[in-house]
Amino acid sequence: MINALDVAQYFKSGSWFETYEAGEKTKPLIMHLAAILDQLEPQGMDNYHRIWGSVRRPTFRQFYDYYYGYDLPYKEADPSELEEVKKEYSETYPTPRVWYRLALKHFTRNSGEEFYAVFVDYHVVFGINDYNSRGVREGTDLLEWAIAEAENVVEKVREGTYQEAVLDKIPYQYRVGKIMRRDLWDAYPEAKESFFKPYKKNMLKKFNKYYDTGEPKYPLLPLMTARIYYEVCAVVYTSLGIKRNVRSYLFTESESEREYYGSGRQTPKEMYYAIADGRDNGLRNVPMDDPPAFEEWRQDKGPYYEFNGSHPWEIIPSMSITNSMHLSPKKTRDGKYLFVLSGDSILRAPDTIIAADALYEAGYPIEISYLDTIKDRLAGNDFVSVVPNSGLSLFEDSFSLPKGKEGLAVARKVQWDFDEYKLRSEI
């Protein structure tokens, strides 16, 4: 009988974009699986079906032999070594059964060929008529298991018992859902402590006072120049303590500008080109104190504009633009200017609040993008994604259940997200 180690062989060999072409023994099983799942309403395009399936975990001896037996046979391992492996085994397989998301899609290509793809936990592991295959492989054990799971799903859906017979039995650590942040804090205070660690009470107090509304508190600027923009950026960089020894990126400052700001330190423009994204569309060429030239350039016109990526306002870049900070001048209908500061992600928001406080105290009219998003998060009035450990991401505000009683306390307050299943005859 197949177990989780057997499934892992296929899971680890699959990928997001490339798979194995099913062998002659496996192809009819895939088609049979598709016929079973086609009794249900699809969950996406191309007859995409996604169900839950489970297998038993391997025995400890199977786990040991697979991961350690080739180097140190089980009979030769001393008790202390076995004890360490047992801890790893318990962490890897904490429950008697291991759950997976099984999925299959199939459709007819323009050429008339029928395409099939089988997925395990969103990794494609088998295909039929897949042009990206890396070779041919058989997998009858995997498909026989998937067929049995699919038949069980269809039967339970037909009986109307799928929720209690399958979904309610899936351990919490495999599920996906969402929880109100304040409910998470109530159930698991450590999450609140971790959330507020990057923040200081004084900076939050000032932020709530300075930006109690979305309207700028200072008079708008009558004009805008490159110099003003660089100087505002410098306030942000200084407030965050961002320093780079390099003079600039693709830019050499003039001696007159260095004298203007005082020798021995970077000018605001140098700070910008040492830190910002650099794809400035020619901003570096705009005269420092020429409002018409800056406005013409801002509209992608004039002799100073040159397309090179369109990221002039990304003043603090990151691996994901979601976590970057942007600062852009905004012209109102009456021809006046203010600055729009954005950086509302869970990772960037602490910096955004520090920068916003500094800009307010420097006297600039500021508007915060997604101000309500930031304030709701600080008050715990937003939702946090709850995902398995394998689903955690640096670029998403997500949380994985802790172990033990704390995890159960959180799980009871989560709004779990399950697919709905209906027979095609019910559509």
C-alpha positions as CSV (number, residue, x, y, z in Angstrom):
1,M,0.0,0.0,0.0
2,I,1.4,3.4,-0.9
3,N,2.6,5.7,1.9
4,A,3.8,9.3,2.2
5,L,7.4,8.4,1.2
6,D,6.1,6.8,-2.0
7,V,4.1,10.0,-2.8
8,A,7.1,12.1,-2.0
9,Q,9.1,10.5,-4.8
10,Y,6.7,11.9,-7.3
11,F,6.2,15.2,-5.5
12,K,9.9,15.9,-5.3
13,S,10.5,15.0,-9.0
14,G,7.7,17.4,-10.2
15,S,7.9,21.1,-10.7
16,W,5.7,24.1,-11.5
17,F,6.4,24.0,-15.2
18,E,7.9,20.7,-16.2
19,T,6.8,17.1,-15.7
20,Y,7.2,13.5,-16.9
21,E,5.2,12.1,-19.8
22,A,3.1,9.2,-18.5
23,G,4.2,5.7,-19.5
24,E,1.9,3.3,-21.3
25,K,0.7,1.7,-18.1
26,T,0.0,5.0,-16.4
27,K,-1.8,6.8,-19.3
28,P,-5.1,4.8,-19.0
29,L,-5.1,5.3,-15.3
30,I,-4.9,9.1,-15.7
31,M,-7.8,9.0,-18.2
32,H,-9.8,6.9,-15.7
33,L,-9.0,9.4,-13.0
34,A,-10.2,12.2,-15.3
35,A,-13.5,10.3,-16.0
36,I,-14.2,10.0,-12.3
37,L,-13.5,13.6,-11.5
38,D,-15.5,14.8,-14.5
39,Q,-18.6,13.7,-12.5
40,L,-17.9,16.8,-10.4
41,E,-18.3,20.5,-11.3
42,P,-14.8,21.8,-12.2
43,Q,-13.0,24.2,-10.0
44,G,-11.3,26.1,-12.8
45,M,-10.7,26.3,-16.5
46,D,-9.7,23.2,-18.6
47,N,-11.7,20.8,-16.5
48,Y,-9.6,21.5,-13.5
49,H,-10.5,19.4,-10.5
50,R,-8.8,19.6,-7.1
51,I,-9.5,17.2,-4.2
52,W,-8.0,16.2,-0.9
53,G,-6.3,12.8,-0.6
54,S,-4.5,11.1,2.2
55,V,-2.0,8.3,2.8
56,R,-0.6,6.7,5.9
57,R,2.8,8.0,7.1
58,P,5.7,5.6,6.7
59,T,6.8,3.5,9.6
60,F,9.9,4.8,11.5
61,R,11.9,1.9,10.1
62,Q,10.9,2.9,6.5
63,F,11.8,6.5,7.3
64,Y,15.2,5.6,8.7
65,D,16.1,3.2,5.9
66,Y,15.1,5.8,3.2
67,Y,17.0,8.7,4.7
68,Y,19.8,7.1,6.7
69,G,20.1,3.4,5.9
70,Y,22.4,3.9,2.9
71,D,25.0,5.5,5.2
72,L,24.4,3.7,8.5
73,P,22.3,0.5,8.5
74,Y,19.5,0.5,11.1
75,K,21.0,-2.4,13.0
76,E,24.3,-0.5,13.4
77,A,22.8,2.7,14.7
78,D,23.2,3.4,18.4
79,P,20.3,4.5,20.6
80,S,21.3,8.1,20.7
81,E,21.4,8.3,16.9
82,L,18.0,6.6,16.6
83,E,16.6,9.0,19.1
84,E,17.6,12.0,17.0
85,V,16.1,10.4,13.9
86,K,12.9,9.7,15.8
87,K,12.6,13.4,16.6
88,E,13.0,14.3,12.9
89,Y,10.4,11.6,12.0
90,S,7.9,13.0,14.5
91,E,8.4,16.5,13.1
92,T,8.1,15.4,9.5
93,Y,5.0,13.2,10.1
94,P,3.2,14.5,13.2
95,T,-0.1,12.7,12.3
96,P,-0.8,9.1,11.3
97,R,-2.1,10.2,7.9
98,V,-0.5,12.7,5.5
99,W,-2.8,14.9,3.4
100,Y,-2.2,16.2,-0.2
101,R,-4.0,18.4,-2.7
102,L,-4.6,16.2,-5.8
103,A,-5.5,17.9,-9.0
104,L,-6.0,17.1,-12.6
105,K,-6.9,19.1,-15.7
106,H,-7.5,18.0,-19.3
107,F,-8.6,19.6,-22.5
108,T,-8.4,19.2,-26.2
109,R,-5.6,21.1,-28.0
110,N,-6.1,22.9,-31.3
111,S,-4.2,20.0,-32.9
112,G,-6.9,17.6,-31.6
113,E,-4.6,16.0,-29.0
114,E,-6.1,15.5,-25.6
115,F,-3.8,17.1,-22.9
116,Y,-3.7,15.8,-19.3
117,A,-1.8,17.0,-16.3
118,V,-1.8,15.5,-12.8
119,F,-0.7,17.6,-9.8
120,V,0.3,16.8,-6.2
121,D,0.3,19.8,-3.9
122,Y,0.3,22.1,-7.0
123,H,3.4,20.5,-8.5
124,V,2.7,18.8,-11.9
125,V,4.0,15.2,-11.8
126,F,2.6,13.5,-14.8
127,G,1.3,14.6,-18.2
128,I,-0.1,13.3,-21.4
129,N,0.8,15.2,-24.6
130,D,2.8,17.6,-22.5
131,Y,5.3,19.5,-24.7
132,N,7.5,20.3,-21.6
133,S,8.1,16.7,-20.4
134,R,11.5,15.7,-19.2
135,G,11.1,12.1,-20.2
136,V,8.8,9.1,-19.7
137,R,7.9,7.6,-16.4
138,E,5.4,5.1,-14.9
139,G,3.4,5.8,-11.8
140,T,0.7,3.2,-11.4
141,D,0.9,3.1,-7.6
142,L,0.3,6.9,-7.4
143,L,-2.5,6.8,-9.9
144,E,-4.2,3.8,-8.3
145,W,-4.2,5.7,-5.0
146,A,-5.5,8.9,-6.6
147,I,-8.3,6.9,-8.3
148,A,-9.4,5.4,-5.0
149,E,-9.4,8.8,-3.3
150,A,-11.3,10.3,-6.2
151,E,-13.9,7.6,-6.1
152,N,-14.4,8.2,-2.3
153,V,-14.8,12.0,-2.9
154,V,-17.4,11.5,-5.6
155,E,-19.3,9.0,-3.5
156,K,-19.3,11.3,-0.4
157,V,-20.4,14.3,-2.5
158,R,-23.3,12.2,-4.0
159,E,-24.3,11.1,-0.5
160,G,-24.0,14.7,0.8
161,T,-21.6,13.7,3.5
162,Y,-18.3,15.0,2.1
163,Q,-18.0,17.8,4.7
164,E,-18.2,15.6,7.8
165,A,-16.6,12.5,6.2
166,V,-13.5,14.2,4.6
167,L,-13.1,17.9,5.2
168,D,-13.7,17.9,8.9
169,K,-11.1,15.2,9.3
170,I,-8.3,17.1,7.7
171,P,-5.8,18.2,10.4
172,Y,-5.6,21.9,10.9
173,Q,-1.9,22.2,9.9
174,Y,-2.9,21.2,6.3
175,R,-5.7,23.7,5.9
176,V,-5.8,27.2,4.4
177,G,-8.0,30.0,5.8
178,K,-8.0,33.4,7.3
179,I,-8.3,34.9,10.8
180,M,-9.1,38.4,12.1
181,R,-5.8,39.7,13.4
182,R,-7.2,40.7,16.8
183,D,-8.6,37.2,17.2
184,L,-5.1,35.8,16.4
185,W,-3.7,38.1,19.0
186,D,-6.2,37.0,21.6
187,A,-5.6,33.4,21.0
188,Y,-1.9,33.6,20.6
189,P,-0.3,36.7,22.3
190,E,3.1,35.9,21.0
191,A,1.8,36.8,17.5
192,K,1.0,40.3,18.8
193,E,4.4,40.7,20.4
194,S,6.1,39.7,17.2
195,F,3.9,42.0,15.1
196,F,4.7,45.1,17.1
197,K,8.4,44.3,17.6
198,P,9.5,46.6,14.6
199,Y,7.4,49.5,16.0
200,K,8.0,51.9,18.8
201,K,5.1,53.3,20.8
202,N,6.2,56.9,20.2
203,M,6.3,56.6,16.5
204,L,2.9,55.0,16.4
205,K,1.5,57.7,18.6
206,K,2.9,60.4,16.4
207,F,1.7,58.7,13.2
208,N,-1.9,58.4,14.5
209,K,-1.8,62.1,15.5
210,Y,-0.2,63.4,12.3
211,Y,-2.3,61.2,9.9
212,D,-5.6,60.9,11.7
213,T,-7.2,61.7,8.3
214,G,-6.1,61.2,4.7
215,E,-5.8,64.9,4.1
216,P,-2.3,66.7,4.1
217,K,-1.9,68.9,7.2
218,Y,0.4,71.4,5.5
219,P,-0.3,73.8,2.7
220,L,0.4,72.3,-0.7
221,L,3.5,73.5,-2.6
222,P,3.0,76.1,-5.4
223,L,5.6,74.4,-7.6
224,M,7.8,71.3,-7.9
225,T,11.4,70.9,-8.9
226,A,14.0,68.1,-9.0
227,R,15.8,69.7,-6.1
228,I,12.6,69.6,-3.9
229,Y,12.0,66.0,-4.8
230,Y,15.5,64.9,-4.0
231,E,15.5,66.8,-0.7
232,V,12.2,65.1,0.3
233,C,13.7,61.7,-0.5
234,A,16.7,62.6,1.6
235,V,14.4,63.2,4.6
236,V,13.2,59.6,4.2
237,Y,16.6,58.1,3.9
238,T,17.9,60.0,6.9
239,S,15.0,59.1,9.1
240,L,15.6,55.4,8.3
241,G,19.3,55.6,8.7
242,I,19.9,54.3,5.2
243,K,23.5,55.0,4.1
244,R,25.5,53.7,1.2
245,N,29.1,54.6,0.7
246,V,28.9,54.6,-3.0
247,R,28.5,58.1,-4.4
248,S,25.7,57.3,-6.8
249,Y,24.3,55.0,-9.4
250,L,25.0,56.1,-13.0
251,F,25.3,59.6,-11.9
252,T,28.2,61.9,-11.0
253,E,27.4,65.0,-8.9
254,S,28.8,68.4,-9.8
255,E,31.2,70.2,-7.4
256,S,28.9,73.2,-7.3
257,E,26.1,71.0,-5.9
258,R,28.4,69.5,-3.3
259,E,29.4,73.0,-2.2
260,Y,25.7,74.0,-2.1
261,Y,25.1,71.3,0.5
262,G,28.5,71.3,2.2
263,S,31.5,69.3,1.3
264,G,32.2,65.9,2.9
265,R,28.7,64.4,2.6
266,Q,26.4,63.1,0.0
267,T,24.0,65.5,-1.6
268,P,20.3,64.6,-1.6
269,K,20.6,63.7,-5.3
270,E,23.6,61.5,-4.6
271,M,21.6,59.7,-1.9
272,Y,18.8,59.1,-4.2
273,Y,21.0,57.6,-6.9
274,A,22.9,55.5,-4.4
275,I,19.7,54.0,-2.9
276,A,16.7,54.3,-5.3
277,D,15.8,51.8,-8.1
278,G,17.8,53.8,-10.7
279,R,15.4,53.4,-13.6
280,D,14.6,57.1,-13.5
281,N,13.4,57.8,-17.1
282,G,16.0,60.6,-17.3
283,L,15.2,62.4,-14.0
284,R,18.9,62.8,-13.4
285,N,19.1,65.1,-16.4
286,V,16.3,67.5,-15.3
287,P,17.7,70.9,-14.1
288,M,17.6,71.1,-10.4
289,D,15.6,74.4,-10.0
290,D,13.5,74.5,-13.2
291,P,9.7,73.9,-12.4
292,P,8.5,73.8,-16.0
293,A,11.3,71.4,-17.0
294,F,10.4,69.1,-14.1
295,E,6.7,69.2,-14.9
296,E,7.3,68.5,-18.6
297,W,9.5,65.6,-17.7
298,R,6.9,64.3,-15.2
299,Q,4.5,64.1,-18.1
300,D,7.0,61.9,-20.1
301,K,7.7,64.8,-22.4
302,G,10.5,67.2,-23.2
303,P,14.3,66.9,-23.9
304,Y,15.1,65.4,-20.5
305,Y,12.7,62.4,-20.7
306,E,14.2,59.1,-21.7
307,F,12.5,55.8,-21.1
308,N,14.6,53.3,-19.1
309,G,12.2,51.4,-16.9
310,S,9.7,53.9,-15.4
311,H,10.6,53.4,-11.7
312,P,11.6,57.0,-10.8
313,W,9.4,57.0,-7.6
314,E,10.7,53.7,-6.2
315,I,13.0,55.3,-3.7
316,I,13.6,52.0,-1.7
317,P,13.6,48.9,-3.9
318,S,13.2,45.4,-2.8
319,M,13.0,41.8,-4.2
320,S,9.3,42.3,-4.7
321,I,7.8,45.7,-5.7
322,T,5.1,44.9,-3.1
323,N,7.7,45.6,-0.4
324,S,9.3,48.6,-2.0
325,M,8.7,52.2,-0.9
326,H,7.5,54.8,-3.3
327,L,7.4,58.5,-3.0
328,S,5.8,60.5,-5.9
329,P,4.9,64.2,-6.4
330,K,1.2,64.6,-7.1
331,K,-0.2,67.6,-8.9
332,T,-3.8,68.7,-7.9
333,R,-6.4,70.2,-10.1
334,D,-5.5,73.7,-8.9
335,G,-1.9,73.2,-10.0
336,K,-0.4,72.7,-6.5
337,Y,1.7,69.8,-5.3
338,L,1.9,67.3,-2.5
339,F,3.8,64.0,-2.0
340,V,2.3,60.5,-2.0
341,L,4.1,58.0,0.2
342,S,3.4,54.3,-0.3
343,G,4.6,51.1,1.4
344,D,1.8,49.4,3.1
345,S,3.0,45.8,3.1
346,I,3.5,44.0,6.4
347,L,7.3,44.2,5.9
348,R,7.5,47.8,4.7
349,A,4.9,49.5,6.9
350,P,7.2,50.1,9.9
351,D,9.6,52.0,7.6
352,T,6.7,53.9,6.0
353,I,5.5,55.1,9.4
354,I,8.9,56.3,10.4
355,A,9.3,58.1,7.1
356,A,5.8,59.6,7.3
357,D,6.5,61.0,10.7
358,A,9.8,62.5,9.6
359,L,8.2,64.1,6.5
360,Y,5.4,65.6,8.6
361,E,7.9,67.0,11.0
362,A,9.9,68.4,8.1
363,G,6.8,70.4,7.0
364,Y,5.9,68.6,3.8
365,P,2.3,67.9,2.7
366,I,2.0,64.2,2.6
367,E,-0.7,61.7,1.6
368,I,-0.3,58.0,2.7
369,S,-1.4,55.4,0.2
370,Y,-3.6,52.8,1.7
371,L,-3.7,54.6,5.1
372,D,-6.7,52.7,6.2
373,T,-5.0,49.4,5.4
374,I,-2.1,50.3,7.7
375,K,-4.4,51.6,10.5
376,D,-6.6,48.5,10.3
377,R,-3.6,46.3,10.6
378,L,-2.3,48.2,13.6
379,A,-5.7,47.9,15.3
380,G,-6.0,44.2,14.4
381,N,-9.1,44.8,12.2
382,D,-7.7,43.1,9.1
383,F,-7.3,39.4,8.2
384,V,-4.2,37.3,8.2
385,S,-3.8,34.3,5.9
386,V,-3.4,31.0,7.7
387,V,-1.3,28.6,5.6
388,P,0.7,25.4,6.2
389,N,4.4,25.8,7.0
390,S,5.2,25.0,3.3
391,G,3.0,27.9,2.2
392,L,4.7,30.7,4.2
393,S,6.0,33.5,2.1
394,L,8.2,36.5,2.6
395,F,5.9,38.4,0.3
396,E,2.6,37.7,1.9
397,D,1.1,38.4,5.3
398,S,0.6,34.8,6.3
399,F,0.8,32.8,9.5
400,S,1.3,29.1,10.3
401,L,-0.4,27.5,13.2
402,P,1.9,27.0,16.3
403,K,2.0,23.6,17.9
404,G,0.0,22.4,20.8
405,K,-2.8,24.1,22.7
406,E,-1.9,27.5,21.2
407,G,-2.4,26.1,17.7
408,L,-5.8,24.6,18.6
409,A,-6.9,27.9,20.2
410,V,-6.0,29.8,17.0
411,A,-7.6,27.1,14.7
412,R,-10.9,27.5,16.5
413,K,-11.1,31.1,15.3
414,V,-10.0,30.6,11.7
415,Q,-12.4,30.9,8.8
416,W,-11.3,27.8,6.9
417,D,-11.4,28.0,3.1
418,F,-12.6,24.8,1.4
419,D,-13.6,24.1,-2.1
420,E,-17.2,23.4,-2.8
421,Y,-18.1,20.2,-4.5
422,K,-21.1,19.5,-6.6
423,L,-22.1,16.9,-9.1
424,R,-22.3,18.1,-12.7
425,S,-25.9,17.1,-12.7
426,E,-26.6,19.7,-10.0
427,I,-25.2,22.6,-12.1
